[in-house]
Amino acid sequence: MSDFSVDPAAIAPLTTLDPTGTAPPYQAASTTPFVLNSIYDVAPSFLGELSAWFTMNPFPIPLTQMSGYGWTVTRDFFNAPVTVTSEANATTILTSTAANFTSRLLNVDFFSPEIVRGTPSASAYALHLVLLRDTTVLGGIGQIFSAASQVVGVPVFCRYLDTPQEGSHSYTVKAWANNAGSPEWVVQAGPGGPGNQYVPGFIQTSYAG
């Protein structure tokens, strides 16, 4: 691009930005500055090259600002008794809405305001939380242990870093416990509001970094 200085008369409407007239115009390094009065003073070949450059190098837009990419949140209330005793048959707690992702590092967050073992038996047991991408088990993202006859009630927030293949995906959190019979464990979330109501639980995704 040619070095140039701007003729103040060509930008008279903008002089209100400098009412005292003390701001000097841009001065090119050459001794004979080029005065740009209008776009027609720019060589057509340069405009063509500039257009081609922006075609190949568009303005960068953070992926988190692109609709449908990266940031999603699925909120809901649930009261899920956990009676199954294996990962393969784990109880579904919450599934996120499917969204498009690129192949970059992704935060996958899960929150429940309370996981409770309210009527414990005389044995020590644990509850296991499992994360899935679509139907693929990514692994256990949390475990809550309770000693024999111990009442437990705790909020849970878990984060997993995933790099999915580019495309549409959903995430699911499931739970299972190593005790059969009556549901000693319950994963809970509510609608929120007054009256001792739990807030909703959620699965949230966002690009890391």
Backbone torsions as a table, in degrees:
resi	resn	phi	psi	omega
1	MET	NA	136.1	-177.5
2	SER	-69.9	142.8	171.3
3	ASP	-70.7	141.9	-178.2
4	PHE	-154.5	160.7	168.5
5	SER	-115.2	157.3	-175.4
6	VAL	-101.8	130.3	176.3
7	ASP	-73.7	116.2	-178.6
8	PRO	-55.4	-30.3	-179.3
9	ALA	-66.6	-24.7	-178.4
10	ALA	-78.2	-14.2	-179.7
11	ILE	-125.2	40.3	-177.8
12	ALA	-54.1	-38.7	-179.6
13	PRO	-60.7	-19.0	-176.7
14	LEU	-94.8	1.1	-177.2
15	THR	-65.8	-16.6	177.5
16	THR	-65.3	-18.7	177.0
17	LEU	-75.5	-17.0	179.4
18	ASP	-137.0	71.2	-172.8
19	PRO	-62.3	-25.3	-178.5
20	THR	-85.1	-15.3	179.9
21	GLY	71.0	22.2	-177.1
22	THR	-93.2	-16.2	-178.6
23	ALA	-75.2	120.5	-178.6
24	PRO	-73.1	147.5	175.2
25	PRO	-69.8	162.2	176.9
26	TYR	-63.6	129.0	-177.7
27	GLN	-113.6	123.7	178.9
28	ALA	-67.5	161.2	-179.6
29	ALA	-72.6	-26.1	-179.2
30	SER	-72.4	158.8	-178.5
31	THR	-75.6	-20.2	178.9
32	THR	-115.2	92.4	-176.0
33	PRO	-69.3	149.1	176.4
34	PHE	-92.8	126.8	-178.3
35	VAL	-94.5	121.1	-179.9
36	LEU	-99.6	108.1	-179.7
37	ASN	-94.8	-27.7	-179.2
38	SER	-159.6	173.6	179.8
39	ILE	-65.0	-20.6	-178.7
40	TYR	-73.8	-10.9	175.9
41	ASP	-83.0	-3.5	178.0
42	VAL	-94.6	134.3	-178.1
43	ALA	-60.0	134.7	178.1
44	PRO	-56.3	-33.8	-179.8
45	SER	-64.1	-35.4	178.1
46	PHE	-67.7	-41.9	179.0
47	LEU	-62.2	-38.7	177.7
48	GLY	-63.9	-42.3	178.4
49	GLU	-66.0	-38.7	179.3
50	LEU	-64.5	-42.1	178.2
51	SER	-62.8	-42.1	179.6
52	ALA	-65.1	-37.1	-179.5
53	TRP	-63.8	-44.8	-179.0
54	PHE	-70.7	-24.9	174.8
55	THR	-66.8	-40.7	-179.6
56	MET	-84.3	-23.0	-176.4
57	ASN	-132.7	74.9	-178.1
58	PRO	-65.6	160.9	177.4
59	PHE	-57.4	132.9	-179.8
60	PRO	-67.3	133.6	177.1
61	ILE	-124.1	123.1	177.8
62	PRO	-54.5	134.4	-178.4
63	LEU	-60.5	-27.5	179.8
64	THR	-68.4	-14.9	179.1
65	GLN	-97.4	-2.9	-179.7
66	MET	-86.3	129.5	-177.1
67	SER	-60.0	129.4	176.9
68	GLY	86.0	-0.9	-177.7
69	TYR	-119.5	129.8	167.9
70	GLY	88.4	-75.4	-171.7
71	TRP	-89.5	121.3	174.0
72	THR	-141.0	156.3	172.8
73	VAL	-147.7	132.5	175.3
74	THR	-119.7	114.8	-179.3
75	ARG	-110.6	145.7	178.6
76	ASP	-165.1	164.1	171.3
77	PHE	-109.6	146.8	-175.2
78	PHE	-151.9	155.1	174.0
79	ASN	-139.1	91.2	-168.0
80	ALA	-111.9	98.6	172.5
81	PRO	-66.3	137.5	-177.5
82	VAL	-108.1	110.4	-178.0
83	THR	-117.0	-11.8	-177.1
84	VAL	-81.6	155.3	-172.5
85	THR	-120.3	18.8	178.6
86	SER	-147.2	152.7	178.0
87	GLU	-62.8	-36.8	-176.5
88	ALA	-62.2	-29.9	-178.1
89	ASN	-112.1	23.7	-173.2
90	ALA	-58.4	147.9	-179.7
91	THR	-76.7	129.8	178.0
92	THR	-73.6	127.3	177.6
93	ILE	-96.4	-50.7	-176.9
94	LEU	-160.0	141.9	176.0
95	THR	-123.0	133.0	-179.8
96	SER	-76.9	157.3	172.8
97	THR	-67.5	136.8	179.7
98	ALA	-62.3	140.8	-179.6
99	ALA	-147.0	162.2	179.1
100	ASN	-87.7	137.3	179.4
101	PHE	-133.9	152.6	170.5
102	THR	-96.1	170.9	-176.8
103	SER	-84.8	68.1	175.9
104	ARG	-138.3	166.0	-172.5
105	LEU	-62.4	132.4	-172.4
106	LEU	-128.4	133.6	169.8
107	ASN	-81.8	129.9	173.2
108	VAL	-120.2	112.4	-174.4
109	ASP	-111.0	143.1	174.5
110	PHE	-130.5	137.5	178.2
111	PHE	-135.4	135.7	169.7
112	SER	-133.7	130.5	-178.5
113	PRO	-67.2	-22.6	175.5
114	GLU	-160.2	133.2	164.9
115	ILE	-115.8	122.9	-168.6
116	VAL	-125.6	140.7	165.6
117	ARG	-115.3	92.1	-170.2
118	GLY	-89.7	-25.6	-179.7
119	THR	-127.4	71.1	-173.4
120	PRO	-72.1	144.6	174.0
121	SER	-86.1	-176.4	-176.1
122	ALA	-86.8	34.3	178.1
123	SER	-136.5	154.9	176.7
124	ALA	-83.9	131.2	-179.3
125	TYR	-138.3	161.4	177.9
126	ALA	-129.5	149.0	171.8
127	LEU	-107.6	138.4	-176.3
128	HIS	-118.2	132.3	174.9
129	LEU	-103.6	133.7	-175.7
130	VAL	-123.5	136.9	178.4
131	LEU	-108.8	135.2	176.9
132	LEU	-123.9	141.8	166.1
133	ARG	-103.6	114.0	-171.3
134	ASP	57.8	-114.7	178.5
135	THR	-108.0	5.5	-177.9
136	THR	-90.5	123.9	177.2
137	VAL	-75.3	118.4	178.3
138	LEU	-86.8	-23.1	176.7
139	GLY	134.5	177.4	177.4
140	GLY	-77.5	130.4	-179.8
141	ILE	-107.8	-2.8	178.7
142	GLY	-173.9	152.2	175.8
143	GLN	-142.8	136.8	176.3
144	ILE	-119.3	125.4	-176.5
145	PHE	-108.7	141.1	178.0
146	SER	-132.3	128.4	177.3
147	ALA	-71.5	171.2	-179.2
148	ALA	-56.8	129.5	176.9
149	SER	62.7	19.3	-177.8
150	GLN	-97.7	122.5	174.9
151	VAL	-78.0	132.8	-178.8
152	VAL	-130.6	137.6	172.1
153	GLY	-150.2	111.0	-174.3
154	VAL	-139.1	146.2	168.7
155	PRO	-77.2	156.0	-177.0
156	VAL	-135.8	131.1	169.8
157	PHE	-130.6	123.7	-178.4
158	CYS	-124.3	144.1	175.2
159	ARG	-130.4	135.4	176.3
160	TYR	-127.8	138.7	177.5
161	LEU	-98.1	119.0	-175.9
162	ASP	-125.5	150.1	172.6
163	THR	-122.8	89.0	-176.9
164	PRO	-76.4	159.3	169.2
165	GLN	-67.5	150.4	-179.3
166	GLU	-61.4	133.3	-179.8
167	GLY	142.0	-166.1	-177.6
168	SER	-90.6	132.7	179.8
169	HIS	-144.7	157.7	169.9
170	SER	-131.0	157.1	-179.8
171	TYR	-120.2	142.7	-177.8
172	THR	-130.7	138.4	172.5
173	VAL	-109.5	129.2	177.2
174	LYS	-123.9	167.5	-178.8
175	ALA	-141.2	147.6	172.3
176	TRP	-147.8	159.0	-179.0
177	ALA	-132.6	156.2	-176.9
178	ASN	-93.4	25.5	173.1
179	ASN	-129.0	132.7	-179.1
180	ALA	-91.7	-179.3	175.8
181	GLY	89.4	-142.7	-175.9
182	SER	-63.1	146.2	-176.7
183	PRO	-72.9	98.3	177.6
184	GLU	-77.8	-25.0	-178.0
185	TRP	-109.0	139.5	175.9
186	VAL	-138.2	131.2	175.9
187	VAL	-99.4	124.4	-167.9
188	GLN	-127.9	150.2	168.2
189	ALA	-158.3	155.0	-175.3
190	GLY	-127.9	-173.5	-179.5
191	PRO	-83.5	-8.7	-175.6
192	GLY	81.7	179.6	179.7
193	GLY	97.9	-179.7	-177.7
194	PRO	-72.3	172.7	177.9
195	GLY	87.2	30.9	177.8
196	ASN	59.5	39.6	179.1
197	GLN	-91.2	132.9	173.9
198	TYR	-66.9	149.7	173.0
199	VAL	-76.2	163.8	178.8
200	PRO	-64.4	151.3	168.5
201	GLY	-84.8	170.3	-179.9
202	PHE	-156.7	158.8	163.0
203	ILE	-117.3	127.7	-178.7
204	GLN	-129.6	141.1	175.8
205	THR	-122.6	146.9	176.5
206	SER	-160.9	147.1	179.1
207	TYR	-68.2	138.7	-179.0
208	ALA	-82.3	131.0	176.6
209	GLY	77.9	NA	NA
